[in-house]
Amino acid sequence: MNTATVRAAALALILVLTFGTACATPTDAAAPYATATRSDPEFARTFRHEFADVDGIRMHYVKGGTGSPVVLIHGWPQTWYGWWPVMPELAKNHTVYAVDLPGLGDSTGTPTGYDKATLARYVHTLVTDRLKVRDAAVIGHDFGAAVAFQYASQFPGDTARLGYLDLPLPGPAIDAATYRTLSWHIAFHTQRRVPEAVVGDDVRDYLDLFYPQVSFGGTAFGGTSDRSPFDGNEIDEFARTYSRPEVLSGGFELYRALDKDVRDTVAAAPTSVPTLLMTAQGQLDAIRGTVAPRITNIVRAADVPRAGHWLVEENPQFVAAELGRFLAG
C-alpha cells in the first residue's frame, strides 16, 4: 500500500469515527470534477455533473437547461469547461450536455483510439444509448469539431444540426504531412513521448504560455500579443486534469491520430446536416475550404470579431448569439 493510499484510508477512518459513515468521504475528495464550479451560484442553479459508463470509459458530462438537446464537444487543451462562458445562455432554451471526451477531462479510462471517428462513436453511444437522445444538435470546437463532423457523418439520422468551430478539417483538402506544418505545436505534439518528456511536471506553465499564442493578436495570427483570454482560475482548472499523465498523453494522442483522421475523413460520407461554421477572425475562407468537400449544407458561416482560436472565451456574446439563432432554426 503506497503512502497516498495510507493517508486516504487514515482520513476516511478519522471521519467515520468522528462523524459516522454518512460523512466518510469528504465532498472535495469525492468530487474533484466539481472544483471549477463548486462555489459558482450560476452553475448550481442550472447544471449538474453526471457520469455514464460507455464501453469501458466512465464519461463525465455536465447537464442543464430545458428544451431541444445540444451536445458540446471540446478540443485541446480544454475540457467541458471551455464551453462554460456560453452554457447558461444556451440553457435558457435548450438542454445542454457538455461532455469530456474519452480519456480527457474527468472522463476516466482509455478509449480504443483517439482518432475522431472513434471518439464520435463513444459520444454517440453516450448520447443515444445512455441519455436516450436521438435528435441532438452537435457542436464542436477545435478537435471537437472533427468529432462533431464524424458524428454527423456516421449518424445523420441522430444529428439535428452541426456546429463546426475553428478547425481546418484533416482530409481531402489537407493531408497529415501538410497539417503538421501549420504550426509548431502540431508538429511537436505528434512526436512520440517527446511532448510528455518536455512538458512533464510543468503542465500549467505550458498551458499558460500556449493559450496566448493562438489568441487574437497572438503569434499564430501574425501578431506579438501575449494577452490570454483565460484567467488564472480557468488555467488552473484545465491544468488540474491535464496534469494527470494519462490525460496529458491522451491530449497529445489527439494529434498523433492525424494520419488516421485524414483517412477517415476521406472515407466519410459527406454530411448534409444543416451546419453553422464559425472561425477566428480572418480565417473563415481558409477553414471553409477544408470542410466544404465533406460538409455540404453550411447554412450560416461567420468569423468571430476580435477572436483568435478561443472563440468562446474571446467573444462569448457573439458566439452565444450565433448559436442561439442557428439552434432556433
Secondary structure, DSSP 8 states (H G I E B T S, - for coil): --HHHHHHHHHHHHHHHHH-GGGSS-HHHH-GGGTTTTT-HHHHHHEEEEEEEETTEEEEEEEE--SEEEEEE--TT--GGGGTTTHHHHTTTEEEEEE--TTSTT-BS--S--SHHHHHHHHHIIIIIIS--SSEEEEEETHHHHHHHHHHHH-GGGEEEEEEES----BTTB-HHHHTTS-HHHHHHTSSSHHHHHHTT-HHHHHHHHHHHTSTTSGGGT------S--HHHHHHHHHHHTSHHHHHHHHHHHHTHHHHHHHHHHS--B-S-EEEEEETT-HHHHHHHHTTTB--EEEEEEETT--S-HHHH-HHHHHHHHHHHHH-
